Amino acid sequence: GLRSLFARDDIVLIFHLKNHYALVYALREQTHRAPIQTDAGTVDIEEEDQDGEHTAVRLVRRRELLTARKGQRPTEWIPWEEARETMLRWTGYGVLAVQLER
């Protein structure tokens, strides 16, 4: 996948987004807990706070790639969902993997 290509030292990833080509400088993934409202519905995780109260929470994963929307400096952490939506809009948009010869 994308992460394994990014980890290789002989591959450079280039993101074609909205009529602009830019390098992919970094990938990151974060997971955090977010409280959820339930009406006795399914709860992914239940946490206990300092007062012994139980709160329904779910794990939220956020994946992002660092690239440039304009120019070539790495200035934007773009959510993967946004990048995916861009690539699905037109077949010309996508991530190119360029392998360096050694």
LOVEXRO-766034 format. One line per 10 residues: their letters; for each residue x, y, z of N, C-alpha, C, O, CB. Coordinates in nm, 2 decimals. Last residue first. Glycine has a CB too. Layout:
A	X,Y,Z,X,Y,Z,X,Y,Z,X,Y,Z,X,Y,Z ~ ...;
// end
This chain:
RELQVALVGY	1.94,0.33,-0.92,2.07,0.34,-0.84,2.17,0.25,-0.91,2.28,0.25,-0.86,2.05,0.29,-0.70 ~ 1.65,0.51,-0.99,1.75,0.41,-1.03,1.87,0.43,-0.95,1.92,0.55,-0.93,1.77,0.41,-1.18 ~ 1.35,0.55,-0.80,1.48,0.60,-0.84,1.57,0.49,-0.88,1.57,0.38,-0.82,1.54,0.69,-0.72 ~ 1.01,0.54,-0.89,1.12,0.47,-0.84,1.25,0.52,-0.89,1.27,0.54,-1.01,1.11,0.32,-0.87 ~ 0.74,0.71,-0.80,0.85,0.72,-0.89,0.96,0.65,-0.83,1.01,0.69,-0.72,0.88,0.87,-0.93 ~ 0.40,0.69,-0.78,0.52,0.64,-0.72,0.63,0.64,-0.82,0.62,0.57,-0.92,0.49,0.50,-0.66 ~ 0.14,0.93,-0.76,0.24,0.86,-0.84,0.35,0.81,-0.76,0.40,0.89,-0.67,0.28,0.95,-0.96 ~ -0.19,0.95,-0.68,-0.06,0.95,-0.62,0.03,0.86,-0.71,0.01,0.75,-0.74,-0.06,0.89,-0.47 ~ -0.43,1.15,-0.86,-0.38,1.03,-0.79,-0.24,1.05,-0.73,-0.19,1.16,-0.73,-0.37,0.92,-0.89 ~ -0.63,1.25,-1.13,-0.58,1.28,-1.00,-0.53,1.15,-0.93,-0.60,1.04,-0.95,-0.69,1.35,-0.91;
GTWRLMTERA	-0.74,1.14,-1.36,-0.61,1.20,-1.37,-0.55,1.24,-1.24,-0.43,1.25,-1.23,-0.62,1.32,-1.45 ~ -1.00,1.06,-1.30,-0.90,0.96,-1.31,-0.76,1.01,-1.32,-0.66,0.94,-1.30,-0.93,0.87,-1.43 ~ -1.17,1.24,-1.05,-1.12,1.24,-1.19,-1.01,1.14,-1.20,-0.93,1.13,-1.11,-1.08,1.38,-1.24 ~ -1.27,1.19,-0.79,-1.34,1.29,-0.88,-1.30,1.28,-1.02,-1.38,1.29,-1.11,-1.31,1.43,-0.83 ~ -1.09,1.04,-0.65,-1.21,0.97,-0.70,-1.29,1.06,-0.80,-1.37,1.01,-0.88,-1.30,0.92,-0.59 ~ -0.91,1.22,-0.55,-0.86,1.12,-0.65,-0.98,1.05,-0.72,-0.97,1.01,-0.83,-0.78,1.02,-0.58 ~ -1.07,1.36,-0.37,-1.01,1.43,-0.48,-0.97,1.33,-0.59,-1.00,1.35,-0.71,-0.88,1.51,-0.44 ~ -1.12,1.16,-0.18,-1.23,1.22,-0.26,-1.18,1.30,-0.38,-1.24,1.29,-0.49,-1.31,1.32,-0.17 ~ -0.86,1.12,-0.09,-0.93,1.01,-0.15,-1.04,1.07,-0.24,-1.06,1.03,-0.35,-0.98,0.91,-0.05 ~ -0.81,1.37,0.04,-0.72,1.32,-0.07,-0.79,1.22,-0.15,-0.79,1.22,-0.28,-0.59,1.27,-0.02;
EEWPIWETPR	-1.01,1.36,0.24,-1.01,1.46,0.14,-0.93,1.42,0.02,-0.97,1.44,-0.10,-0.96,1.59,0.20 ~ -0.92,1.13,0.38,-1.06,1.13,0.33,-1.07,1.24,0.21,-1.13,1.21,0.11,-1.16,1.16,0.44 ~ -0.67,1.21,0.48,-0.68,1.11,0.38,-0.82,1.11,0.31,-0.82,1.08,0.19,-0.65,0.97,0.44 ~ -0.62,1.56,0.52,-0.68,1.44,0.57,-0.70,1.34,0.45,-0.72,1.38,0.34,-0.82,1.47,0.63 ~ -0.31,1.72,0.48,-0.44,1.69,0.42,-0.50,1.56,0.47,-0.43,1.46,0.46,-0.42,1.69,0.26 ~ -0.12,1.95,0.61,-0.16,1.82,0.64,-0.30,1.79,0.59,-0.40,1.85,0.64,-0.15,1.79,0.80 ~ 0.08,2.17,0.42,-0.06,2.13,0.45,-0.06,1.98,0.49,-0.01,1.89,0.42,-0.15,2.15,0.33 ~ 0.33,2.24,0.34,0.26,2.33,0.43,0.13,2.28,0.48,0.07,2.34,0.57,0.24,2.46,0.36 ~ 0.62,2.19,0.19,0.53,2.11,0.27,0.45,2.19,0.37,0.51,2.22,0.48,0.60,1.99,0.33 ~ 0.65,2.38,-0.11,0.69,2.36,0.03,0.58,2.28,0.10,0.46,2.30,0.08,0.70,2.50,0.10;
QGKRATLLER	0.56,2.43,-0.37,0.62,2.30,-0.34,0.67,2.28,-0.19,0.72,2.17,-0.16,0.74,2.28,-0.43 ~ 0.25,2.58,-0.47,0.39,2.58,-0.46,0.45,2.44,-0.42,0.38,2.34,-0.45,0.44,2.67,-0.35 ~ -0.03,2.46,-0.28,0.03,2.56,-0.38,0.18,2.56,-0.36,0.23,2.54,-0.25,-0.03,2.70,-0.36 ~ -0.05,2.24,-0.12,-0.16,2.27,-0.21,-0.12,2.37,-0.32,-0.16,2.36,-0.43,-0.28,2.33,-0.13 ~ 0.19,2.00,-0.04,0.17,2.14,-0.07,0.05,2.16,-0.16,0.04,2.09,-0.26,0.29,2.20,-0.14 ~ 0.18,1.76,0.23,0.21,1.80,0.10,0.19,1.95,0.08,0.17,2.02,0.18,0.12,1.72,-0.01 ~ 0.13,1.50,0.44,0.19,1.63,0.43,0.23,1.66,0.29,0.32,1.59,0.23,0.31,1.64,0.53 ~ -0.17,1.32,0.51,-0.04,1.33,0.43,0.00,1.48,0.42,-0.08,1.57,0.40,-0.06,1.27,0.29 ~ -0.34,1.14,0.76,-0.31,1.26,0.69,-0.18,1.24,0.61,-0.09,1.16,0.65,-0.30,1.38,0.79 ~ -0.60,0.98,0.95,-0.48,0.97,0.86,-0.46,1.09,0.78,-0.56,1.15,0.73,-0.50,0.84,0.77;
RRVLRVATHE	-0.74,0.91,1.25,-0.72,1.02,1.15,-0.59,1.00,1.08,-0.48,0.99,1.14,-0.72,1.16,1.22 ~ -0.98,0.73,1.41,-0.85,0.73,1.35,-0.85,0.84,1.25,-0.94,0.85,1.17,-0.82,0.59,1.29 ~ -1.13,0.71,1.72,-1.14,0.78,1.59,-1.00,0.78,1.54,-0.90,0.83,1.60,-1.20,0.93,1.61 ~ -1.31,0.50,1.93,-1.18,0.54,1.88,-1.20,0.60,1.74,-1.26,0.54,1.65,-1.09,0.41,1.88 ~ -1.57,0.63,2.14,-1.53,0.55,2.03,-1.39,0.60,1.99,-1.35,0.71,2.01,-1.63,0.56,1.91 ~ -1.74,0.61,2.46,-1.65,0.67,2.37,-1.62,0.58,2.25,-1.65,0.46,2.26,-1.51,0.71,2.44 ~ -1.95,0.67,2.72,-1.94,0.60,2.60,-1.84,0.68,2.51,-1.86,0.80,2.49,-2.08,0.58,2.53 ~ -1.85,0.68,3.06,-1.88,0.76,2.94,-1.86,0.67,2.82,-1.76,0.60,2.81,-1.79,0.89,2.93 ~ -1.93,0.66,3.40,-1.90,0.59,3.27,-1.94,0.67,3.15,-2.06,0.72,3.15,-1.96,0.45,3.27 ~ -1.78,0.80,3.69,-1.89,0.80,3.59,-1.84,0.73,3.46,-1.72,0.74,3.42,-1.93,0.95,3.55;
GDQDEEEIDV	-1.59,0.83,3.87,-1.65,0.69,3.86,-1.76,0.69,3.76,-1.83,0.59,3.75,-1.70,0.65,3.99 ~ -1.46,1.06,3.86,-1.57,1.05,3.96,-1.64,0.92,3.95,-1.74,0.90,4.02,-1.67,1.16,3.93 ~ -1.27,1.03,3.66,-1.22,1.04,3.80,-1.33,1.02,3.90,-1.31,0.98,4.01,-1.15,1.17,3.82 ~ -1.44,0.79,3.43,-1.37,0.92,3.46,-1.33,0.92,3.61,-1.35,0.82,3.68,-1.45,1.04,3.43 ~ -1.42,0.51,3.24,-1.46,0.56,3.37,-1.37,0.68,3.40,-1.25,0.68,3.39,-1.44,0.45,3.48 ~ -1.55,0.42,2.91,-1.44,0.47,3.00,-1.50,0.52,3.13,-1.61,0.57,3.14,-1.36,0.58,2.93 ~ -1.62,0.18,2.68,-1.67,0.26,2.79,-1.56,0.30,2.88,-1.49,0.21,2.93,-1.79,0.19,2.86 ~ -1.64,0.15,2.33,-1.56,0.14,2.45,-1.63,0.23,2.56,-1.69,0.33,2.53,-1.41,0.20,2.43 ~ -1.86,0.13,2.16,-1.74,0.06,2.13,-1.65,0.04,2.25,-1.60,-0.07,2.27,-1.66,0.15,2.02 ~ -2.19,0.05,2.21,-2.08,0.13,2.26,-1.95,0.06,2.23,-1.94,-0.06,2.26,-2.09,0.17,2.41;
TGADTQIPAR	-2.51,0.06,2.07,-2.39,-0.01,2.08,-2.28,0.09,2.12,-2.27,0.20,2.06,-2.35,-0.08,1.94 ~ -2.76,0.24,2.27,-2.71,0.17,2.15,-2.58,0.10,2.17,-2.53,0.09,2.29,-2.70,0.27,2.03 ~ -2.89,0.39,2.45,-2.87,0.25,2.49,-2.83,0.17,2.36,-2.86,0.05,2.35,-3.00,0.19,2.55 ~ -2.84,0.61,2.27,-2.97,0.58,2.33,-2.98,0.43,2.36,-3.06,0.36,2.31,-3.09,0.63,2.24 ~ -2.54,0.80,2.30,-2.61,0.68,2.27,-2.75,0.68,2.33,-2.77,0.74,2.44,-2.53,0.55,2.31 ~ -2.28,1.00,2.18,-2.41,1.00,2.24,-2.48,0.87,2.20,-2.48,0.83,2.08,-2.50,1.12,2.19 ~ -1.93,0.96,2.25,-2.05,0.95,2.16,-2.18,0.95,2.24,-2.18,0.91,2.36,-2.03,0.82,2.08 ~ -1.61,1.11,2.27,-1.73,1.07,2.33,-1.84,1.06,2.23,-1.85,1.13,2.13,-1.77,1.17,2.44 ~ -1.32,0.97,2.13,-1.42,1.08,2.11,-1.55,1.03,2.18,-1.59,0.92,2.16,-1.45,1.11,1.96 ~ -0.97,0.92,2.14,-1.10,0.88,2.19,-1.20,1.00,2.18,-1.16,1.11,2.21,-1.10,0.83,2.34;
HTQERLAYVL	-0.76,0.88,1.85,-0.80,0.94,1.98,-0.94,0.90,2.01,-1.01,0.85,1.93,-0.79,1.10,1.97 ~ -0.48,0.82,1.66,-0.60,0.76,1.71,-0.63,0.83,1.84,-0.55,0.84,1.93,-0.60,0.61,1.73 ~ -0.32,0.91,1.36,-0.34,0.93,1.50,-0.47,0.87,1.54,-0.57,0.86,1.46,-0.34,1.08,1.53 ~ -0.07,0.90,1.12,-0.19,0.84,1.16,-0.21,0.86,1.31,-0.11,0.83,1.39,-0.20,0.69,1.12 ~ 0.10,1.04,0.84,0.08,1.02,0.98,-0.06,0.97,1.01,-0.15,0.99,0.93,0.10,1.15,1.06 ~ 0.36,1.10,0.61,0.23,1.04,0.64,0.22,1.03,0.79,0.32,1.00,0.86,0.21,0.90,0.57 ~ 0.53,1.35,0.41,0.52,1.26,0.53,0.37,1.21,0.54,0.28,1.26,0.48,0.54,1.35,0.66 ~ 0.55,1.45,0.16,0.67,1.47,0.25,0.65,1.37,0.37,0.76,1.33,0.42,0.68,1.61,0.29 ~ 0.48,1.41,-0.16,0.43,1.37,-0.04,0.55,1.36,0.06,0.64,1.28,0.04,0.35,1.23,-0.04 ~ 0.51,1.69,-0.40,0.57,1.57,-0.33,0.49,1.54,-0.20,0.43,1.63,-0.14,0.72,1.60,-0.29;
AYHNKLHFIL	0.26,1.77,-0.64,0.34,1.81,-0.52,0.39,1.68,-0.45,0.33,1.58,-0.46,0.26,1.89,-0.41 ~ 0.09,1.93,-0.90,0.17,1.81,-0.86,0.26,1.86,-0.74,0.32,1.96,-0.74,0.26,1.76,-0.98 ~ -0.23,2.04,-0.98,-0.10,2.07,-0.92,-0.04,1.94,-0.88,-0.10,1.85,-0.82,-0.13,2.16,-0.79 ~ -0.50,2.00,-1.04,-0.41,2.06,-1.14,-0.28,2.11,-1.08,-0.22,2.21,-1.12,-0.48,2.18,-1.20 ~ -0.59,1.86,-0.80,-0.65,1.98,-0.85,-0.55,2.06,-0.94,-0.52,2.17,-0.90,-0.70,2.06,-0.74 ~ -0.30,1.67,-0.74,-0.43,1.72,-0.68,-0.47,1.85,-0.74,-0.39,1.95,-0.75,-0.41,1.74,-0.53 ~ -0.09,1.42,-0.73,-0.15,1.51,-0.83,-0.29,1.55,-0.78,-0.38,1.47,-0.78,-0.17,1.44,-0.98 ~ 0.18,1.36,-0.54,0.04,1.37,-0.54,-0.01,1.47,-0.64,0.03,1.59,-0.64,-0.01,1.41,-0.39 ~ 0.44,1.14,-0.55,0.40,1.27,-0.60,0.24,1.26,-0.60,0.19,1.17,-0.66,0.46,1.30,-0.74 ~ 0.69,0.97,-0.37,0.55,0.98,-0.40,0.52,1.12,-0.44,0.56,1.22,-0.37,0.47,0.94,-0.28;
VIDDRAFLSR	0.98,0.79,-0.45,0.93,0.92,-0.42,0.78,0.92,-0.46,0.74,0.88,-0.57,1.01,1.03,-0.49 ~ 1.19,0.52,-0.35,1.06,0.56,-0.41,1.02,0.70,-0.36,1.04,0.73,-0.24,0.95,0.46,-0.38 ~ 1.39,0.41,-0.21,1.41,0.43,-0.36,1.29,0.48,-0.43,1.28,0.47,-0.55,1.46,0.30,-0.42 ~ 1.33,0.37,0.05,1.42,0.48,0.02,1.45,0.50,-0.13,1.51,0.60,-0.16,1.55,0.46,0.10 ~ 0.99,0.31,0.15,1.11,0.27,0.07,1.19,0.39,0.04,1.14,0.50,0.01,1.06,0.20,-0.06 ~ 0.77,0.42,0.27,0.88,0.38,0.36,1.01,0.34,0.28,1.11,0.33,0.34,0.84,0.26,0.45 ~ 0.59,0.45,0.07,0.65,0.57,0.13,0.77,0.53,0.21,0.87,0.61,0.22,0.54,0.64,0.22 ~ 0.51,0.19,0.03,0.58,0.26,-0.08,0.65,0.38,-0.02,0.77,0.40,-0.05,0.49,0.30,-0.19 ~ 0.37,0.14,0.27,0.49,0.06,0.24,0.57,0.12,0.12,0.70,0.12,0.13,0.45,-0.08,0.20 ~ 0.16,0.33,0.25,0.26,0.34,0.35,0.39,0.26,0.32,0.50,0.31,0.35,0.20,0.29,0.48;
LG	0.02,0.23,0.02,0.08,0.37,0.02,0.19,0.38,0.13,0.30,0.43,0.10,-0.02,0.48,0.04 ~ 0.08,-0.12,0.00,0.00,0.00,0.00,0.09,0.13,0.00,0.21,0.12,-0.02,-0.09,0.00,0.12;
// end
